[in-house]
Amino acid sequence: MPKEVLKDPSDQWNVVVKWHRDSGDVQVGLQSTDGRSIVDHLYADSDELHGQKLMDLLVAQTYMQPADFRDSDSQSRYLKELGRLSRLALNQMPGSPGDVGGYSSIWSTPNRYFVNQLIVFARRARNAVYGKDE
């Protein structure tokens, strides 16, 4: 399957386009290049901050109240553990290779119309930001 890779200057992501003429498949992917999973990229905050976000969501959605903490250290430990567990849960989504942190890319298999629209939108954005090349 031939492919083209567009390397991100920040060296965190590559955009990859693959195709197979016989089957008519085109795939477009966003691939991590620094060894971190997609979840770690999306939730790059500290586990404590991520745990606080999850706790806020749980309180808002379930009306549960967080346990009374004896001190700020116990609250910090609790939120860090909550953040760590939520990352583990996100990395165990169906389709992952089975190991924690396994997702290192996201792929789409677009149809011809989608590919054409992507080209149109990319040209429109390029022209608006950098000016027309033609």
DRENTORKOL-3810 file (N, C-alpha, C; in nm, 4 decimals):
REM DRENTORKOL-3810
@n.u->0.0850; n.v->-0.1166; n.w->0.0000; ca.u->0.0000; ca.v->0.0000; ca.w->0.0000; c.u->0.0905; c.v->0.1241; c.w->0.0000
@n.u->0.0914; n.v->0.2026; n.w->-0.1086; ca.u->0.1733; ca.v->0.3243; ca.w->-0.1117; c.u->0.1260; c.v->0.4239; c.w->-0.0061
@n.u->0.2172; n.v->0.5108; n.w->0.0375; ca.u->0.1777; ca.v->0.6124; ca.w->0.1343; c.u->0.2684; c.v->0.7346; c.w->0.1200
@n.u->0.2146; n.v->0.8466; n.w->0.1662; ca.u->0.2878; ca.v->0.9725; ca.w->0.1744; c.u->0.2794; c.v->1.0187; c.w->0.3194
@n.u->0.3898; n.v->1.0721; n.w->0.3687; ca.u->0.3963; ca.v->1.1175; ca.w->0.5075; c.u->0.4340; c.v->1.2646; c.w->0.5095
@n.u->0.3513; n.v->1.3434; n.w->0.5763; ca.u->0.3783; ca.v->1.4851; ca.w->0.5961; c.u->0.4217; c.v->1.5017; c.w->0.7409
@n.u->0.5490; n.v->1.5357; n.w->0.7600; ca.u->0.6050; ca.v->1.5453; ca.w->0.8951; c.u->0.5726; c.v->1.6804; c.w->0.9577
@n.u->0.5281; n.v->1.6755; n.w->1.0819; ca.u->0.4956; ca.v->1.7942; ca.w->1.1604; c.u->0.6251; c.v->1.8594; c.w->1.2079
@n.u->0.6404; n.v->1.9911; n.w->1.1858; ca.u->0.7620; ca.v->2.0593; ca.w->1.2320; c.u->0.7860; c.v->2.0479; c.w->1.3822
@n.u->0.6804; n.v->2.0298; n.w->1.4618; ca.u->0.6989; ca.v->2.0163; ca.w->1.6074; c.u->0.7455; c.v->1.8765; c.w->1.6452
@n.u->0.7481; n.v->1.7861; n.w->1.5490; ca.u->0.7927; ca.v->1.6476; ca.w->1.5687; c.u->0.7073; c.v->1.5723; c.w->1.6704
@n.u->0.5775; n.v->1.6038; n.w->1.6747; ca.u->0.4854; ca.v->1.5284; ca.w->1.7593; c.u->0.3893; c.v->1.4442; c.w->1.6767
@n.u->0.3570; n.v->1.4919; n.w->1.5553; ca.u->0.2556; ca.v->1.4271; ca.w->1.4724; c.u->0.3036; c.v->1.4161; c.w->1.3282
@n.u->0.2570; n.v->1.3149; n.w->1.2601; ca.u->0.2689; ca.v->1.3058; ca.w->1.1151; c.u->0.1283; c.v->1.2884; c.w->1.0597
@n.u->0.1038; n.v->1.3492; n.w->0.9445; ca.u->-0.0185; ca.v->1.3212; ca.w->0.8700; c.u->0.0212; c.v->1.2199; c.w->0.7641
@n.u->-0.0488; n.v->1.1084; n.w->0.7597; ca.u->-0.0148; ca.v->1.0004; ca.w->0.6678; c.u->-0.1350; c.v->0.9738; c.w->0.5779
@n.u->-0.1083; n.v->0.9634; n.w->0.4481; ca.u->-0.2120; ca.v->0.9264; ca.w->0.3509; c.u->-0.1654; c.v->0.7981; c.w->0.2836
@n.u->-0.2495; n.v->0.6941; n.w->0.2928; ca.u->-0.2190; ca.v->0.5651; ca.w->0.2292; c.u->-0.3319; c.v->0.5309; c.w->0.1330
@n.u->-0.2995; n.v->0.4519; n.w->0.0318; ca.u->-0.4036; ca.v->0.4105; ca.w->-0.0611; c.u->-0.3711; c.v->0.2748; c.w->-0.1192
@n.u->-0.4770; n.v->0.2068; n.w->-0.1634; ca.u->-0.4643; ca.v->0.0774; ca.w->-0.2292; c.u->-0.5557; c.v->0.0805; c.w->-0.3513
@n.u->-0.4955; n.v->0.0923; n.w->-0.4670; ca.u->-0.5722; ca.v->0.1110; ca.w->-0.5904; c.u->-0.6685; c.v->-0.0048; c.w->-0.6166
@n.u->-0.6250; n.v->-0.1284; n.w->-0.5954; ca.u->-0.7084; ca.v->-0.2443; ca.w->-0.6270; c.u->-0.8365; c.v->-0.2494; c.w->-0.5433
@n.u->-0.8254; n.v->-0.2172; n.w->-0.4146; ca.u->-0.9440; ca.v->-0.2231; ca.w->-0.3288; c.u->-1.0195; c.v->-0.0907; c.w->-0.3259
@n.u->-0.9568; n.v->0.0154; n.w->-0.3783; ca.u->-1.0223; ca.v->0.1460; ca.w->-0.3784; c.u->-1.0220; c.v->0.2153; c.w->-0.2441
@n.u->-0.9321; n.v->0.1759; n.w->-0.1559; ca.u->-0.9257; ca.v->0.2355; ca.w->-0.0226; c.u->-0.8256; c.v->0.3494; c.w->-0.0176
@n.u->-0.8662; n.v->0.4574; n.w->0.0489; ca.u->-0.7772; ca.v->0.5669; ca.w->0.0850; c.u->-0.7873; c.v->0.5793; c.w->0.2362
@n.u->-0.6735; n.v->0.5952; n.w->0.3018; ca.u->-0.6743; ca.v->0.6156; ca.w->0.4459; c.u->-0.5961; c.v->0.7414; c.w->0.4784
@n.u->-0.6510; n.v->0.8207; n.w->0.5703; ca.u->-0.5851; ca.v->0.9412; ca.w->0.6185; c.u->-0.5686; c.v->0.9237; c.w->0.7681
@n.u->-0.4451; n.v->0.9448; n.w->0.8156; ca.u->-0.4185; ca.v->0.9227; ca.w->0.9568; c.u->-0.3386; c.v->1.0337; c.w->1.0202
@n.u->-0.3577; n.v->1.0482; n.w->1.1492; ca.u->-0.2783; ca.v->1.1374; ca.w->1.2326; c.u->-0.2023; c.v->1.0449; c.w->1.3261
@n.u->-0.0691; n.v->1.0470; n.w->1.3162; ca.u->0.0144; ca.v->0.9489; ca.w->1.3832; c.u->0.1125; c.v->1.0175; c.w->1.4782
@n.u->0.1154; n.v->0.9720; n.w->1.6018; ca.u->0.2084; ca.v->1.0249; ca.w->1.7011; c.u->0.3497; c.v->0.9811; c.w->1.6652
@n.u->0.4452; n.v->1.0737; n.w->1.6779; ca.u->0.5839; ca.v->1.0398; ca.w->1.6448; c.u->0.6760; c.v->1.0406; c.w->1.7654
@n.u->0.6237; n.v->1.0797; n.w->1.8812; ca.u->0.7121; ca.v->1.0926; ca.w->1.9970; c.u->0.6977; c.v->0.9790; c.w->2.0972
@n.u->0.6296; n.v->0.8718; n.w->2.0566; ca.u->0.6175; ca.v->0.7555; ca.w->2.1431; c.u->0.5052; c.v->0.7614; c.w->2.2447
@n.u->0.4338; n.v->0.8752; n.w->2.2508; ca.u->0.3222; ca.v->0.8858; ca.w->2.3449; c.u->0.1930; c.v->0.8450; c.w->2.2762
@n.u->0.0992; n.v->0.7971; n.w->2.3564; ca.u->-0.0303; ca.v->0.7577; ca.w->2.3012; c.u->-0.1145; c.v->0.8817; c.w->2.2704
@n.u->-0.2186; n.v->0.8621; n.w->2.1911; ca.u->-0.3124; ca.v->0.9695; ca.w->2.1586; c.u->-0.3732; c.v->1.0250; c.w->2.2880
@n.u->-0.4070; n.v->0.9372; n.w->2.3823; ca.u->-0.4657; ca.v->0.9811; ca.w->2.5090; c.u->-0.3709; c.v->1.0745; c.w->2.5823
@n.u->-0.2419; n.v->1.0411; n.w->2.5841; ca.u->-0.1462; ca.v->1.1288; ca.w->2.6515; c.u->-0.1358; c.v->1.2636; c.w->2.5817
@n.u->-0.1485; n.v->1.2652; n.w->2.4499; ca.u->-0.1469; ca.v->1.3926; ca.w->2.3779; c.u->-0.2723; c.v->1.4741; c.w->2.4087
@n.u->-0.3864; n.v->1.4071; n.w->2.4102; ca.u->-0.5116; ca.v->1.4779; ca.w->2.4335; c.u->-0.5254; c.v->1.5242; c.w->2.5779
@n.u->-0.4708; n.v->1.4474; n.w->2.6700; ca.u->-0.4817; ca.v->1.4790; ca.w->2.8119; c.u->-0.3427; c.v->1.4963; c.w->2.8703
@n.u->-0.2701; n.v->1.5927; n.w->2.8155; ca.u->-0.1310; ca.v->1.6143; ca.w->2.8563; c.u->-0.1193; c.v->1.6813; c.w->2.9922
@n.u->-0.2322; n.v->1.7193; n.w->3.0517; ca.u->-0.2287; ca.v->1.7806; ca.w->3.1841; c.u->-0.1751; c.v->1.6812; c.w->3.2859
@n.u->-0.1397; n.v->1.7312; n.w->3.4005; ca.u->-0.0971; ca.v->1.6429; ca.w->3.5087; c.u->-0.2137; c.v->1.5537; c.w->3.5484
@n.u->-0.1814; n.v->1.4382; n.w->3.6061; ca.u->-0.2876; ca.v->1.3489; ca.w->3.6508; c.u->-0.3785; c.v->1.4174; c.w->3.7523
@n.u->-0.3201; n.v->1.5036; n.w->3.8367; ca.u->-0.4017; ca.v->1.5726; ca.w->3.9368; c.u->-0.5036; c.v->1.6643; c.w->3.8700
@n.u->-0.4605; n.v->1.7413; n.w->3.7708; ca.u->-0.5521; ca.v->1.8307; ca.w->3.7004; c.u->-0.6568; c.v->1.7510; c.w->3.6233
@n.u->-0.6137; n.v->1.6420; n.w->3.5596; ca.u->-0.7078; ca.v->1.5566; ca.w->3.4872; c.u->-0.8077; c.v->1.4930; c.w->3.5835
@n.u->-0.7591; n.v->1.4511; n.w->3.6994; ca.u->-0.8479; ca.v->1.3951; ca.w->3.8007; c.u->-0.9498; c.v->1.4972; c.w->3.8485
@n.u->-0.9077; n.v->1.6235; n.w->3.8632; ca.u->-1.0004; ca.v->1.7294; ca.w->3.9041; c.u->-1.1081; c.v->1.7503; c.w->3.7982
@n.u->-1.0685; n.v->1.7472; n.w->3.6714; ca.u->-1.1664; ca.v->1.7616; ca.w->3.5632; c.u->-1.2672; c.v->1.6472; c.w->3.5666
@n.u->-1.2178; n.v->1.5252; n.w->3.5888; ca.u->-1.3072; ca.v->1.4099; ca.w->3.5964; c.u->-1.3986; c.v->1.4204; c.w->3.7176
@n.u->-1.3441; n.v->1.4627; n.w->3.8311; ca.u->-1.4255; ca.v->1.4788; ca.w->3.9512; c.u->-1.5346; c.v->1.5827; c.w->3.9284
@n.u->-1.5010; n.v->1.6953; n.w->3.8672; ca.u->-1.6003; ca.v->1.7987; ca.w->3.8378; c.u->-1.7111; c.v->1.7436; c.w->3.7483
@n.u->-1.6719; n.v->1.6616; n.w->3.6499; ca.u->-1.7700; ca.v->1.6012; ca.w->3.5599; c.u->-1.8605; c.v->1.5043; c.w->3.6356
@n.u->-1.8016; n.v->1.4213; n.w->3.7208; ca.u->-1.8815; ca.v->1.3265; ca.w->3.7993; c.u->-1.9805; c.v->1.3991; c.w->3.8888
@n.u->-1.9358; n.v->1.5048; n.w->3.9546; ca.u->-2.0255; ca.v->1.5814; ca.w->4.0434; c.u->-2.1386; c.v->1.6433; c.w->3.9619
@n.u->-2.1059; n.v->1.7008; n.w->3.8464; ca.u->-2.2068; ca.v->1.7674; ca.w->3.7636; c.u->-2.3067; c.v->1.6676; c.w->3.7039
@n.u->-2.2601; n.v->1.5489; n.w->3.6660; ca.u->-2.3465; ca.v->1.4528; ca.w->3.5978; c.u->-2.4209; c.v->1.3592; c.w->3.6921
@n.u->-2.3668; n.v->1.3342; n.w->3.8103; ca.u->-2.4277; ca.v->1.2357; ca.w->3.8999; c.u->-2.4711; c.v->1.2955; c.w->4.0325
@n.u->-2.4373; n.v->1.4214; n.w->4.0545; ca.u->-2.4677; ca.v->1.4896; ca.w->4.1804; c.u->-2.3987; c.v->1.4251; c.w->4.2993
@n.u->-2.2949; n.v->1.3446; n.w->4.2718; ca.u->-2.2131; ca.v->1.2902; ca.w->4.3801; c.u->-2.1272; c.v->1.4030; c.w->4.4353
@n.u->-2.0991; n.v->1.3971; n.w->4.5613; ca.u->-2.0097; ca.v->1.4944; ca.w->4.6218; c.u->-1.8788; c.v->1.4245; c.w->4.6569
@n.u->-1.7666; n.v->1.4899; n.w->4.6314; ca.u->-1.6392; ca.v->1.4277; ca.w->4.6676; c.u->-1.6303; c.v->1.4072; c.w->4.8182
@n.u->-1.5606; n.v->1.3041; n.w->4.8557; ca.u->-1.5436; ca.v->1.2756; ca.w->4.9986; c.u->-1.4733; c.v->1.3926; c.w->5.0662
@n.u->-1.5023; n.v->1.4098; n.w->5.1932; ca.u->-1.4324; ca.v->1.5134; ca.w->5.2692; c.u->-1.2875; c.v->1.4702; c.w->5.2844
@n.u->-1.1978; n.v->1.5542; n.w->5.2448; ca.u->-1.0561; ca.v->1.5225; ca.w->5.2551; c.u->-1.0016; c.v->1.5795; c.w->5.3852
@n.u->-0.9133; n.v->1.5031; n.w->5.4470; ca.u->-0.8531; ca.v->1.5483; ca.w->5.5723; c.u->-0.7645; c.v->1.6703; c.w->5.5504
@n.u->-0.6957; n.v->1.6711; n.w->5.4369; ca.u->-0.6039; ca.v->1.7813; ca.w->5.4082; c.u->-0.5797; c.v->1.7884; c.w->5.2583
@n.u->-0.5089; n.v->1.8901; n.w->5.2156; ca.u->-0.4857; ca.v->1.9085; ca.w->5.0724; c.u->-0.3973; c.v->1.7983; c.w->5.0147
@n.u->-0.3106; n.v->1.7369; n.w->5.0966; ca.u->-0.2265; ca.v->1.6281; ca.w->5.0460; c.u->-0.3104; c.v->1.5059; c.w->5.0092
@n.u->-0.4076; n.v->1.4709; n.w->5.0930; ca.u->-0.4915; ca.v->1.3546; ca.w->5.0618; c.u->-0.5791; c.v->1.3844; c.w->4.9405
@n.u->-0.6261; n.v->1.5075; n.w->4.9246; ca.u->-0.7039; ca.v->1.5440; ca.w->4.8072; c.u->-0.6170; c.v->1.5337; c.w->4.6824
@n.u->-0.4954; n.v->1.5816; n.w->4.6896; ca.u->-0.4037; ca.v->1.5762; ca.w->4.5767; c.u->-0.3759; c.v->1.4315; c.w->4.5369
@n.u->-0.3498; n.v->1.3440; n.w->4.6348; ca.u->-0.3243; ca.v->1.2018; ca.w->4.6050; c.u->-0.4467; c.v->1.1382; c.w->4.5408
@n.u->-0.5663; n.v->1.1697; n.w->4.5925; ca.u->-0.6905; ca.v->1.1135; ca.w->4.5385; c.u->-0.7107; c.v->1.1572; c.w->4.3931
@n.u->-0.6910; n.v->1.2863; n.w->4.3662; ca.u->-0.7123; ca.v->1.3370; ca.w->4.2305; c.u->-0.6085; c.v->1.2813; c.w->4.1326
@n.u->-0.4845; n.v->1.2666; n.w->4.1767; ca.u->-0.3825; ca.v->1.2058; ca.w->4.0913; c.u->-0.4197; c.v->1.0631; c.w->4.0552
@n.u->-0.4661; n.v->0.9874; n.w->4.1537; ca.u->-0.5053; ca.v->0.8481; ca.w->4.1280; c.u->-0.6268; c.v->0.8425; c.w->4.0361
@n.u->-0.7220; n.v->0.9306; n.w->4.0561; ca.u->-0.8392; ca.v->0.9365; ca.w->3.9692; c.u->-0.7972; c.v->0.9688; c.w->3.8257
@n.u->-0.7062; n.v->1.0651; n.w->3.8089; ca.u->-0.6553; ca.v->1.0986; ca.w->3.6756; c.u->-0.5823; c.v->0.9823; c.w->3.6119
@n.u->-0.4996; n.v->0.9118; n.w->3.6900; ca.u->-0.4252; ca.v->0.7965; ca.w->3.6380; c.u->-0.5208; c.v->0.6868; c.w->3.5925
@n.u->-0.6231; n.v->0.6592; n.w->3.6736; ca.u->-0.7200; ca.v->0.5555; ca.w->3.6381; c.u->-0.8007; c.v->0.5939; c.w->3.5147
@n.u->-0.8343; n.v->0.7216; n.w->3.5006; ca.u->-0.9122; ca.v->0.7623; ca.w->3.3837; c.u->-0.8289; c.v->0.7475; c.w->3.2564
@n.u->-0.6972; n.v->0.7758; n.w->3.2629; ca.u->-0.6099; ca.v->0.7531; ca.w->3.1467; c.u->-0.6057; c.v->0.6056; c.w->3.1103
@n.u->-0.5939; n.v->0.5199; n.w->3.2119; ca.u->-0.5928; ca.v->0.3762; ca.w->3.1857; c.u->-0.7221; c.v->0.3325; c.w->3.1180
@n.u->-0.8352; n.v->0.3841; n.w->3.1657; ca.u->-0.9637; ca.v->0.3482; ca.w->3.1068; c.u->-0.9722; c.v->0.3940; c.w->2.9609
@n.u->-0.9278; n.v->0.5166; n.w->2.9333; ca.u->-0.9318; ca.v->0.5676; ca.w->2.7967; c.u->-0.8433; c.v->0.4865; c.w->2.7030
@n.u->-0.7325; n.v->0.4372; n.w->2.7519; ca.u->-0.6409; ca.v->0.3596; ca.w->2.6688; c.u->-0.6881; c.v->0.2163; c.w->2.6454
@n.u->-0.7953; n.v->0.1751; n.w->2.7111; ca.u->-0.8463; ca.v->0.0398; ca.w->2.6938; c.u->-0.9699; c.v->0.0351; c.w->2.6047
@n.u->-0.9872; n.v->0.1378; n.w->2.5227; ca.u->-1.1026; ca.v->0.1430; ca.w->2.4335; c.u->-1.0979; c.v->0.0257; c.w->2.3367
@n.u->-1.2137; n.v->-0.0236; n.w->2.2918; ca.u->-1.2146; ca.v->-0.1334; ca.w->2.1951; c.u->-1.1326; c.v->-0.0971; c.w->2.0717
@n.u->-1.0551; n.v->-0.1931; n.w->2.0256; ca.u->-0.9738; ca.v->-0.1714; ca.w->1.9071; c.u->-0.8301; c.v->-0.1380; c.w->1.9382
@n.u->-0.7995; n.v->-0.1115; n.w->2.0662; ca.u->-0.6606; ca.v->-0.0825; ca.w->2.0999; c.u->-0.5828; c.v->-0.2131; c.w->2.0940
@n.u->-0.4536; n.v->-0.2046; n.w->2.0756; ca.u->-0.3742; ca.v->-0.3265; ca.w->2.0671; c.u->-0.3740; c.v->-0.4090; c.w->2.1946
@n.u->-0.4340; n.v->-0.3584; n.w->2.2996; ca.u->-0.4437; ca.v->-0.4355; ca.w->2.4221; c.u->-0.3460; c.v->-0.3909; c.w->2.5292
@n.u->-0.2417; n.v->-0.3213; n.w->2.4897; ca.u->-0.1496; ca.v->-0.2734; ca.w->2.5916; c.u->-0.1854; c.v->-0.1304; c.w->2.6270
@n.u->-0.1619; n.v->-0.0934; n.w->2.7506; ca.u->-0.1949; ca.v->0.0411; ca.w->2.7957; c.u->-0.1138; c.v->0.1415; c.w->2.7148
@n.u->-0.1799; n.v->0.2438; n.w->2.6659; ca.u->-0.1118; ca.v->0.3446; ca.w->2.5845; c.u->-0.0959; c.v->0.3015; c.w->2.4411
@n.u->-0.1730; n.v->0.2028; n.w->2.3977; ca.u->-0.1540; ca.v->0.1446; ca.w->2.2664; c.u->-0.1917; c.v->0.2306; c.w->2.1484
@n.u->-0.2882; n.v->0.3193; n.w->2.1632; ca.u->-0.3276; ca.v->0.4030; ca.w->2.0509; c.u->-0.2194; c.v->0.5055; c.w->2.0216
@n.u->-0.1591; n.v->0.4970; n.w->1.9048; ca.u->-0.0595; ca.v->0.5973; ca.w->1.8668; c.u->-0.0999; c.v->0.6685; c.w->1.7383
@n.u->-0.2180; n.v->0.6348; n.w->1.6846; ca.u->-0.2655; ca.v->0.7014; ca.w->1.5635; c.u->-0.4176; c.v->0.6934; c.w->1.5555
@n.u->-0.4734; n.v->0.7827; n.w->1.4747; ca.u->-0.6167; ca.v->0.7853; ca.w->1.4467; c.u->-0.6304; c.v->0.7831; c.w->1.2952
@n.u->-0.7156; n.v->0.6955; n.w->1.2438; ca.u->-0.7287; ca.v->0.6780; ca.w->1.0987; c.u->-0.8727; c.v->0.6960; c.w->1.0536
@n.u->-0.8866; n.v->0.7443; n.w->0.9320; ca.u->-1.0167; ca.v->0.7536; ca.w->0.8654; c.u->-1.0021; c.v->0.6907; c.w->0.7273
@n.u->-1.1058; n.v->0.6246; n.w->0.6819; ca.u->-1.1079; ca.v->0.5683; ca.w->0.5472; c.u->-1.2181; c.v->0.6404; c.w->0.4696
@n.u->-1.1845; n.v->0.7582; n.w->0.4157; ca.u->-1.2866; ca.v->0.8411; ca.w->0.3509; c.u->-1.3221; c.v->0.7912; c.w->0.2115
@n.u->-1.4420; n.v->0.8296; n.w->0.1669; ca.u->-1.4813; ca.v->0.7980; ca.w->0.0298; c.u->-1.4318; c.v->0.9086; c.w->-0.0639
@n.u->-1.4565; n.v->0.8931; n.w->-0.1914; ca.u->-1.4059; ca.v->0.9876; ca.w->-0.2917; c.u->-1.4559; c.v->1.1298; c.w->-0.2658
@n.u->-1.5849; n.v->1.1448; n.w->-0.2344; ca.u->-1.6413; ca.v->1.2767; ca.w->-0.2078; c.u->-1.5674; c.v->1.3447; c.w->-0.0919
@n.u->-1.5441; n.v->1.2711; n.w->0.0166; ca.u->-1.4758; ca.v->1.3263; ca.w->0.1332; c.u->-1.3351; c.v->1.3720; c.w->0.0969
@n.u->-1.2615; n.v->1.2901; n.w->0.0219; ca.u->-1.1257; ca.v->1.3265; ca.w->-0.0195; c.u->-1.1295; c.v->1.4556; c.w->-0.1013
@n.u->-1.2241; n.v->1.4656; n.w->-0.1948; ca.u->-1.2353; ca.v->1.5867; ca.w->-0.2768; c.u->-1.2679; c.v->1.7090; c.w->-0.1912
@n.u->-1.3574; n.v->1.6945; n.w->-0.0956; ca.u->-1.3916; ca.v->1.8060; ca.w->-0.0070; c.u->-1.2732; c.v->1.8459; c.w->0.0803
@n.u->-1.1968; n.v->1.7483; n.w->0.1258; ca.u->-1.0780; ca.v->1.7773; ca.w->0.2055; c.u->-0.9790; c.v->1.8614; c.w->0.1255
@n.u->-0.9616; n.v->1.8282; n.w->-0.0018; ca.u->-0.8724; ca.v->1.9050; ca.w->-0.0893; c.u->-0.9246; c.v->2.0472; c.w->-0.1061
@n.u->-1.0548; n.v->2.0610; n.w->-0.1300; ca.u->-1.1157; ca.v->2.1933; ca.w->-0.1471; c.u->-1.0966; c.v->2.2772; c.w->-0.0199
@n.u->-1.1248; n.v->2.2187; n.w->0.0955; ca.u->-1.1130; ca.v->2.2923; ca.w->0.2219; c.u->-0.9681; c.v->2.3295; c.w->0.2522
@n.u->-0.8745; n.v->2.2377; n.w->0.2256; ca.u->-0.7327; ca.v->2.2670; ca.w->0.2504; c.u->-0.6853; c.v->2.3807; c.w->0.1597
@n.u->-0.7276; n.v->2.3799; n.w->0.0340; ca.u->-0.6902; ca.v->2.4898; ca.w->-0.0569; c.u->-0.7507; c.v->2.6219; c.w->-0.0107
@n.u->-0.8763; n.v->2.6182; n.w->0.0302; ca.u->-0.9428; ca.v->2.7397; ca.w->0.0776; c.u->-0.8694; c.v->2.7969; c.w->0.1986
@n.u->-0.8342; n.v->2.7110; n.w->0.2925; ca.u->-0.7629; ca.v->2.7555; ca.w->0.4127; c.u->-0.6242; c.v->2.8090; c.w->0.3751
@n.u->-0.5531; n.v->2.7379; n.w->0.2895; ca.u->-0.4204; ca.v->2.7843; ca.w->0.2463; c.u->-0.4292; c.v->2.9195; c.w->0.1797
@n.u->-0.5242; n.v->2.9377; n.w->0.0877; ca.u->-0.5398; ca.v->3.0646; ca.w->0.0169; c.u->-0.5740; c.v->3.1795; c.w->0.1115
@n.u->-0.6589; n.v->3.1508; n.w->0.2092; ca.u->-0.6993; ca.v->3.2550; ca.w->0.3043; c.u->-0.5827; c.v->3.2984; c.w->0.3937
@n.u->-0.4992; n.v->3.2023; n.w->0.4316; ca.u->-0.3901; ca.v->3.2322; ca.w->0.5245; c.u->-0.2636; c.v->3.2792; c.w->0.4535
@n.u->-0.2252; n.v->3.2111; n.w->0.3443; ca.u->-0.0967; ca.v->3.2373; ca.w->0.2790; c.u->-0.1085; c.v->3.3046; c.w->0.1430
@n.u->-0.2293; n.v->3.3166; n.w->0.0918; ca.u->-0.2486; ca.v->3.3688; ca.w->-0.0437; c.u->-0.2497; c.v->3.2558; c.w->-0.1444
@n.u->-0.3057; n.v->3.2837; n.w->-0.2590; ca.u->-0.3217; ca.v->3.1827; ca.w->-0.3633; c.u->-0.1876; c.v->3.1557; c.w->-0.4324
@n.u->-0.1553; n.v->3.0279; n.w->-0.4558; ca.u->-0.0302; ca.v->2.9907; ca.w->-0.5223; c.u->-0.0399; c.v->3.0000; c.w->-0.6746
@n.u->-0.1590; n.v->2.9873; n.w->-0.7265; ca.u->-0.1741; ca.v->2.9770; ca.w->-0.8728; c.u->-0.1856; c.v->3.1112; c.w->-0.9384
END
